Structures are given as structure tokens and as C-alpha cells.
Amino acid sequence: MIPSQIQCEALNVRTDTKICPGLAKTEQGESYLLSARTPGPNGICCQAMTAMNSLRMALSVIEQKDLGDSGYFDVVCPHGFVTFRLSRKT
């Protein structure tokens, strides 16, 4: 079965405070469940979501056997501060 929910974690924030200096103020360790709607009320940065959306879609439609050994994708936000890890919800 192909999952419809993708787990998204702010894996690393490359600042001294571990908080993104952008408008969304993403903190290291934040976690979101991405499905038919974006998370809220303290949702994900819209620019980061734009950067990761194609990989989120790939995780939703590709069979597990075709993902390789890791089963996840790491995505760096457009500003280069936050690395997000996308994985299937288990």
C-alpha cells in the first residue's frame, strides 16, 4: 500500500539558536504530518513547502522497493538554513 501521509521533520537548523531567522521561525525538531492539507495552526514555512513538494509527492506514489535503502529524502530550504527529512508515516 502506498501511504497518503508523509512525516516531515526539521532535522537541522544551521544557526546558533537552532531557530530559522526567516519569517516562519522554524525550530530544529519541529515535526509535521503532511497529507491532503498543509499542517496548522503553526504550520510549515511556505517557501520550504514549495521546495519539498515534489519529493513529498514522490514518497506518496513510489513503491517502497523503488525508494532504495534509506526510504526518506532530505531537503534544504531555499534559504539554506533548515534541512527537512521527509519519510513515510509508519
C-alpha positions in Angstrom: 0.0 0.0 0.0 1.3 3.5 -0.9 1.0 5.9 2.1 -1.0 9.1 1.9 0.7 10.7 4.9 4.3 11.9 4.9 6.2 12.8 8.1 8.3 16.0 7.8 10.9 16.8 10.5 13.1 19.9 10.8 16.2 17.8 11.1 18.8 20.6 11.3 18.7 24.3 11.6 22.1 25.9 10.9 22.0 28.8 13.3 23.4 29.2 16.9 19.8 29.3 18.3 18.6 26.3 16.2 15.7 28.6 15.1 15.5 29.8 11.4 15.8 33.5 11.1 13.1 33.6 8.4 9.5 34.7 9.0 8.3 31.2 9.9 10.9 30.8 12.7 11.2 27.1 12.2 12.8 25.3 15.2 15.0 22.3 15.0 13.0 19.2 15.9 9.6 20.5 14.7 7.6 17.8 13.1 4.6 17.9 10.7 2.3 15.3 9.2 1.8 16.2 5.5 -1.3 14.8 3.9 -4.2 16.4 1.9 -3.7 19.7 3.6 -0.7 21.6 4.9 -0.2 21.5 8.7 -1.5 24.2 11.0 -2.0 26.2 13.1 1.8 26.6 13.5 2.4 25.1 10.0 5.4 24.7 7.9 7.2 27.6 6.1 5.5 28.1 2.8 8.8 28.5 0.9 10.2 25.3 2.4 6.9 23.5 1.5 7.3 24.7 -2.1 10.9 23.3 -2.2 9.9 19.9 -0.8 6.5 19.3 -2.5 7.8 17.3 -5.5 9.7 14.9 -3.1 6.6 14.7 -0.9 4.6 13.6 -3.9 7.3 11.1 -4.9 7.1 9.5 -1.4 3.3 9.3 -1.7 3.3 7.5 -5.1 6.5 5.4 -5.4 6.5 1.9 -4.1 8.8 1.2 -1.1 11.0 -1.2 -3.1 11.8 1.6 -5.6 13.0 4.1 -2.9 16.3 2.4 -2.2 17.8 1.7 1.2 17.0 4.9 3.0 13.3 5.4 2.4 13.5 9.1 3.0 14.5 12.4 1.4 16.4 15.2 3.0 15.6 18.7 1.6 17.3 22.0 2.3 15.0 25.0 2.4 15.5 27.7 -0.3 17.4 30.0 2.2 19.8 27.2 3.2 19.1 27.3 7.0 16.9 24.3 7.5 17.2 20.7 6.4 13.9 18.8 6.5 13.6 15.0 6.4 10.6 13.5 4.6 9.6 10.0 5.3 6.6 7.8 5.1 4.3 7.7 8.2 4.6 4.4 9.8 
